């Protein structure tokens, strides 16, 4: 594999729109104390300092396949939710949890998890959702499409999976509502009132990787998230820590392959927590100018089909299991 040089420079046209405030400062890089996250991108363009850059991104020529993928995503965004049934069904939480997983798989989800909502995940300035539970869904990318990153096929594939993630969320939410319980779906890339990676980690989707994405023990890094908020009685699923974090301390592929050099080799302090962090001010301009990116996901060893079981065995042996 030929490593990409870290000498890419953003266009003057884009940088003229760059705000005075650093995106890293908005994200809390270097802050010693906890605070809730702040909205930064994929919000209403007039609500954040980086909104003009978001508009510029959407006005750029679309890669091949992107228009069709966006239409598919919009179809599921516009799909109506079922009304809440007047009579509420009653089951044990464990049974409800099994049924939610079954329905989610029927609605195109590849992985499913449940965790309790936490105020710490909600953006500053937003109200904490009233629902108790977050039901998380993951949908896998097609590896062959993602290998083309940052070219058009990979960017269209990301949008196709956002559409599938919304399909899963809408389908499960409608099913829960048909049982007499409220349910609210959410899928990216447009950000809602809260961030989705922390609840995905909490419900067992894996560990945060050096590239800022979750590494799942089977899907690797190559998947998208959606969720449903509900008060349906459920049982939380456990976290899953299998050594991916330690693996990332020894691996440099995503750092070496990132053209804008946005992936530092070490963890950094972010709002009181030392963790992996991708430099927003370096990553976003490259993402914007290429209609998306995904190089770090594509080159991650965990994302290659069939590799995860071997890596799991090696990590288990290293830990003496």
C-alpha positions in Angstrom: 0.0 0.0 0.0 1.4 3.4 -1.0 1.1 5.8 1.9 -0.4 9.2 1.2 1.7 12.2 1.8 0.6 14.6 4.6 1.0 17.6 2.3 -2.6 18.2 1.2 -3.8 21.8 1.4 -7.4 23.1 1.3 -8.5 25.5 -1.3 -8.6 29.3 -0.7 -12.2 29.3 -1.8 -13.2 27.1 1.1 -10.9 28.7 3.7 -12.4 32.1 3.0 -15.5 30.7 4.7 -13.6 29.3 7.7 -14.8 30.9 11.0 -12.5 32.6 13.5 -13.2 30.0 16.1 -11.4 26.6 15.9 -13.6 23.5 15.6 -11.3 21.8 18.1 -12.1 24.5 20.6 -15.8 23.9 20.1 -15.2 20.2 20.6 -13.4 20.8 23.9 -9.9 19.8 22.9 -7.5 20.3 25.8 -10.3 21.1 28.3 -9.6 19.5 31.7 -13.1 19.3 33.0 -16.3 17.6 31.8 -19.0 19.4 29.9 -21.7 18.3 27.5 -20.7 18.4 23.8 -21.4 21.4 21.6 -23.2 21.4 18.2 -20.6 21.9 15.5 -21.7 20.4 12.1 -24.7 18.8 10.4 -26.9 21.2 12.2 -29.1 24.0 10.8 -26.4 26.0 8.8 -27.3 29.3 10.5 -26.9 27.8 14.0 -23.2 27.1 14.1 -20.0 29.0 13.1 -19.2 26.4 10.6 -22.6 26.6 8.9 -21.3 28.4 5.8 -18.9 25.5 5.2 -21.7 23.0 5.4 -23.6 25.0 2.8 -20.5 25.1 0.6 -20.2 21.3 0.9 -23.8 20.8 -0.3 -23.3 23.2 -3.2 -20.3 21.3 -4.5 -20.7 18.9 -7.6 -21.9 15.6 -6.4 -19.8 12.4 -7.0 -21.3 9.7 -9.2 -24.2 7.9 -7.5 -24.6 10.5 -4.8 -27.8 12.0 -6.1 -29.5 8.6 -6.2 -28.3 7.7 -2.8 -29.6 11.0 -1.3 -33.0 10.4 -2.9 -33.1 7.0 -1.2 -32.1 8.5 2.1 -34.8 11.2 1.7 -37.4 8.5 1.0 -36.8 7.0 4.4 -36.5 10.4 6.1 -40.0 11.2 4.8 -41.5 7.8 5.5 -44.4 8.3 8.0 -44.3 6.7 11.4 -47.1 4.4 12.6 -49.5 6.0 15.0 -49.3 5.0 18.7 -51.9 2.3 19.3 -54.5 3.2 21.8 -54.0 -0.1 23.8 -50.6 -0.6 25.3 -49.2 -4.2 25.1 -47.4 -5.5 28.1 -44.4 -7.9 28.2 -41.4 -8.6 30.4 -38.4 -6.3 29.6 -36.3 -9.2 28.4 -39.0 -10.4 26.0 -39.4 -6.8 24.7 -35.6 -6.6 24.1 -35.6 -9.8 22.1 -38.5 -8.7 20.0 -36.9 -5.3 19.3 -33.7 -7.1 18.1 -35.8 -9.4 15.9 -37.7 -6.5 14.3 -34.5 -4.5 13.9 -32.9 -7.3 12.0 -36.0 -7.6 9.8 -35.7 -3.9 9.1 -32.1 -4.1 7.8 -30.1 -3.6 11.0 -26.9 -5.7 11.3 -26.3 -5.1 15.0 -28.6 -3.9 17.8 -28.0 -2.8 21.4 -29.8 -1.1 24.2 -28.6 1.4 26.8 -30.1 4.0 29.2 -30.1 7.6 28.0 -27.6 9.9 29.7 -27.7 13.7 29.9 -23.9 13.7 29.3 -24.6 12.8 25.7 -26.9 15.7 24.9 -25.7 18.8 23.2 -25.4 21.9 25.3 -28.4 24.1 24.8 -30.7 21.0 24.1 -33.1 19.4 26.4 -32.5 15.9 27.6 -35.0 13.6 25.8 -37.7 12.4 28.1 -37.4 8.7 26.9 -35.5 6.4 29.1 -33.9 4.1 26.6 -31.7 4.4 23.5 -32.0 1.5 21.1 -28.9 1.6 18.8 -28.6 0.1 15.3 -25.5 -0.5 13.1 -25.6 -1.1 9.4 -22.5 -2.3 7.6 -20.9 -0.7 4.5 -20.0 -2.6 1.4 -16.2 -3.1 1.7 -15.5 -3.0 -2.0 -17.3 0.4 -2.3 -15.5 1.8 0.7 -12.1 0.8 -0.7 -12.4 3.5 -3.3 -12.4 6.3 -0.6 -12.3 9.2 -1.1 -13.7 8.7 -4.6 -17.4 8.9 -5.5 -18.4 5.2 -4.9 -17.4 5.3 -1.3 -19.2 8.6 -0.6 -22.4 7.3 -2.3 -22.1 4.1 -0.2 -22.0 6.1 3.0 -25.2 7.8 2.1 -26.8 4.5 1.1 -26.1 3.1 4.5 -27.4 6.3 6.2 -30.6 5.5 4.3 -30.6 1.9 5.5 -29.9 3.1 9.1 -32.9 5.4 8.9 -35.0 2.5 7.5 -34.1 0.4 10.5 -34.9 3.2 12.9 -38.2 4.1 11.3 -39.2 0.4 11.1 -38.5 -0.3 14.7 -40.0 2.9 15.9 -43.2 2.2 14.0 -43.4 -1.3 15.4 -42.9 -0.1 19.0 -45.6 2.5 18.4 -47.9 -0.2 17.1 -47.5 -1.9 20.5 -48.9 1.3 22.2 -45.5 2.8 23.3 -44.0 6.0 22.1 -40.8 5.8 20.0 -38.7 8.5 18.2 -36.2 7.5 15.4 -33.0 9.2 14.6 -30.3 8.7 11.9 -27.4 10.7 10.6 -25.7 12.6 9.2 -27.9 15.4 10.4 -27.2 15.7 14.1 -30.1 15.7 16.5 -30.1 16.7 20.2 -27.4 14.2 21.2 -24.3 12.3 20.0 -24.6 8.7 19.0 -21.2 7.2 19.4 -21.2 7.2 23.3 -24.5 5.3 23.6 -23.2 2.9 20.9 -20.1 2.2 22.9 -22.2 1.8 26.1 -24.5 -0.7 24.5 -21.8 -3.0 23.3 -20.9 -2.0 19.8 -17.2 -2.0 20.5 -14.4 0.4 21.3 -13.5 3.8 20.0 -10.7 3.7 17.5 -7.8 6.0 16.8 -9.7 7.2 13.7 -12.6 8.5 15.8 -15.0 5.7 14.7 -16.1 2.6 16.7 -14.4 -0.7 16.1 -16.9 -3.6 16.3 -15.6 -7.1 16.8 -17.3 -8.3 13.6 -18.1 -5.2 11.5 -14.8 -3.5 12.2 -15.0 0.3 11.6 -17.1 0.2 8.5 -20.7 0.8 9.6 -23.2 3.6 10.3 -25.4 4.3 13.3 -29.1 5.1 13.9 -31.3 4.8 17.0 -34.7 4.9 18.5 -35.6 6.6 21.8 -38.4 4.9 23.8 -39.9 4.2 27.2 -40.7 0.6 26.2 -39.4 -1.5 29.1 -36.1 -3.0 28.0 -32.9 -4.6 29.3 -29.6 -2.9 28.6 -26.9 -4.8 26.7 -23.3 -4.9 28.0 -20.3 -3.0 26.8 -17.8 -5.0 24.7 -14.1 -4.4 25.2 -12.0 -6.9 23.4 -8.6 -5.1 22.9 -9.3 -2.8 20.0 -8.1 0.2 22.0 -4.8 -1.4 22.7 -4.6 -2.5 19.1 -4.9 1.2 18.0 -1.9 2.2 20.2 0.3 -0.1 18.1 -1.3 0.5 14.7 -0.5 3.6 12.5 -2.4 2.8 9.3 -5.1 5.4 9.6 -2.7 8.1 10.8 -0.3 7.3 7.9 -3.0 7.2 5.3 -4.8 10.5 6.2 -3.9 13.1 3.6 -4.6 16.1 5.9 -2.7 14.4 8.8 -5.8 14.8 11.0 -5.3 11.6 13.1 -2.7 12.1 16.0 -0.8 9.1 17.2 -1.7 9.6 20.8 -4.9 10.1 22.8 -5.7 13.7 23.8 -7.7 15.4 26.5 -11.2 16.3 25.4 -13.7 17.7 27.8 -12.1 16.0 30.8 -11.5 12.6 29.2 -8.3 11.3 27.6 -9.3 9.6 24.4 -8.7 9.2 20.6 -9.6 12.4 18.8 -9.5 13.5 15.1 -8.4 17.1 14.4 -11.6 18.8 13.2 -9.8 21.7 11.6 -7.7 19.4 9.4 -10.3 16.7 8.7 -13.3 18.9 7.7 -11.7 20.8 4.8 -10.5 17.6 3.1 -13.9 16.0 3.7 -15.7 19.0 2.2 -13.6 19.2 -0.9 -13.9 15.5 -1.8 -17.6 15.1 -1.2 -16.8 13.0 1.8 -13.9 10.8 2.8 -13.7 7.5 4.7 -10.1 6.7 4.0 -9.5 5.9 7.7 -12.4 3.5 7.7 -11.3 1.8 4.5 -7.7 1.2 5.6 -8.5 0.1 9.2 -7.4 -3.6 9.4 -10.6 -4.4 11.3 -12.7 -3.4 8.3 -11.3 -6.0 5.9 -13.7 -8.9 5.5 -12.7 -12.0 7.4 -9.9 -10.3 9.3 -11.7 -9.6 12.6 -11.7 -13.2 13.9 -7.9 -13.5 13.4 -7.3 -10.2 15.2 -9.6 -11.2 18.1 -7.6 -14.4 18.5 -4.3 -12.6 18.6 -5.6 -10.0 21.1 -7.0 -12.7 23.3 -3.7 -14.6 23.2 -1.9 -11.3 24.1 -4.1 -10.9 27.1 -3.6 -14.5 28.1 -7.2 -15.6 27.6 
